[in-house]
Amino acid sequence: MRSYDNILRPHAILYYSQRATKGGLLIAEATIVSETGRVWTKEQVEAWKPIVDAVHAKCGIFFCQIWHAGRISNYSEFLSCYNFCNFLYSICRVFLGPMPYT
């Protein structure tokens, strides 16, 4: 769903209620926690309430899939990088350059 400042807009009510069925389970897509992992704001919670109410009105079940992009997900940190390769992190060791002769 398109949103600004991580706050859903009223069109999301229609979108999710159209997909709700009695006893059906809706899972929201990639609901961002925040860039740096913080508790939801009051505005974000209030934006979700009418959506969940619309799904419940059709006897549907709604689950908010919480999503986070990983250890390095702060966009401001990305913008301050001088070398993009220095920004790439992995749990596996990855060689980013010419392979040395063995």
C-alpha positions as CSV (number, residue, x, y, z in Angstrom):
1,M,0.0,0.0,0.0
2,R,1.2,3.4,-0.9
3,S,1.7,5.7,2.2
4,Y,3.5,8.8,3.2
5,D,5.4,9.0,6.5
6,N,4.7,5.3,7.1
7,I,1.0,6.1,7.7
8,L,-1.6,4.4,5.7
9,R,-4.2,6.4,3.7
10,P,-8.0,5.8,3.6
11,H,-7.9,3.9,0.3
12,A,-6.3,1.0,2.3
13,I,-9.7,0.5,4.0
14,L,-11.4,-0.3,0.7
15,Y,-8.4,-2.4,-0.6
16,Y,-8.4,-4.7,2.4
17,S,-12.2,-4.9,3.0
18,Q,-12.7,-6.0,-0.6
19,R,-10.4,-8.9,0.1
20,A,-11.9,-9.9,3.4
21,T,-14.1,-13.0,3.7
22,K,-15.8,-14.7,6.6
23,G,-13.1,-16.6,8.5
24,G,-10.5,-15.6,5.9
25,L,-7.0,-14.5,7.0
26,L,-5.5,-11.4,5.5
27,I,-1.8,-10.8,6.0
28,A,-0.7,-7.2,5.4
29,E,2.3,-6.9,3.1
30,A,5.7,-5.8,4.4
31,T,4.6,-3.4,7.2
32,I,7.7,-1.4,8.0
33,V,8.6,-1.1,11.6
34,S,10.8,2.0,11.0
35,E,14.2,2.8,9.7
36,T,15.8,2.2,13.1
37,G,13.4,0.0,14.9
38,R,11.1,1.9,17.1
39,V,7.6,1.5,18.5
40,W,4.7,2.6,16.3
41,T,3.5,6.2,16.5
42,K,0.0,7.0,17.5
43,E,-0.8,8.2,14.0
44,Q,0.3,4.8,12.5
45,V,-1.9,2.9,15.0
46,E,-4.9,5.2,14.3
47,A,-4.5,4.7,10.5
48,W,-4.6,0.9,10.9
49,K,-7.8,0.8,13.1
50,P,-10.4,1.5,10.4
51,I,-8.7,-1.0,8.1
52,V,-8.8,-3.8,10.7
53,D,-12.4,-2.8,11.6
54,A,-13.5,-3.1,8.0
55,V,-12.0,-6.6,7.7
56,H,-13.6,-7.6,11.0
57,A,-16.9,-6.2,9.8
58,K,-16.8,-9.0,7.1
59,C,-15.8,-11.6,9.8
60,G,-12.3,-11.7,8.4
61,I,-9.1,-12.1,10.5
62,F,-6.3,-9.6,10.0
63,F,-2.6,-10.1,10.8
64,C,-0.1,-7.4,10.5
65,Q,3.2,-8.8,9.1
66,I,6.0,-6.8,10.7
67,W,8.9,-6.3,8.4
68,H,12.4,-4.9,8.9
69,A,15.1,-4.7,6.2
70,G,17.9,-6.0,8.5
71,R,20.9,-4.7,10.4
72,I,21.7,-1.9,8.1
73,S,18.4,-0.4,7.0
74,N,18.7,3.3,8.0
75,Y,18.4,5.3,4.8
76,S,20.4,8.2,6.1
77,E,23.3,5.8,6.7
78,F,23.0,4.7,3.1
79,L,23.2,8.3,1.8
80,S,26.3,9.1,3.8
81,C,28.3,6.2,2.2
82,Y,31.1,7.1,-0.1
83,N,31.7,3.6,-1.4
84,F,28.6,1.5,-2.0
85,C,30.6,-1.7,-1.5
86,N,31.4,-0.7,2.1
87,F,27.7,-0.6,2.7
88,L,27.0,-4.2,1.7
89,Y,26.9,-6.4,4.8
90,S,26.2,-10.2,4.9
91,I,26.3,-12.9,7.4
92,C,28.5,-14.8,5.0
93,R,31.9,-13.6,4.0
94,V,31.7,-12.2,0.5
95,F,34.6,-11.2,-1.6
96,L,33.9,-8.0,-3.6
97,G,36.8,-7.6,-6.0
98,P,39.2,-9.5,-8.3
99,M,39.9,-13.0,-7.2
100,P,43.6,-13.5,-6.2
101,Y,45.6,-16.2,-7.8
102,T,45.8,-19.3,-5.6
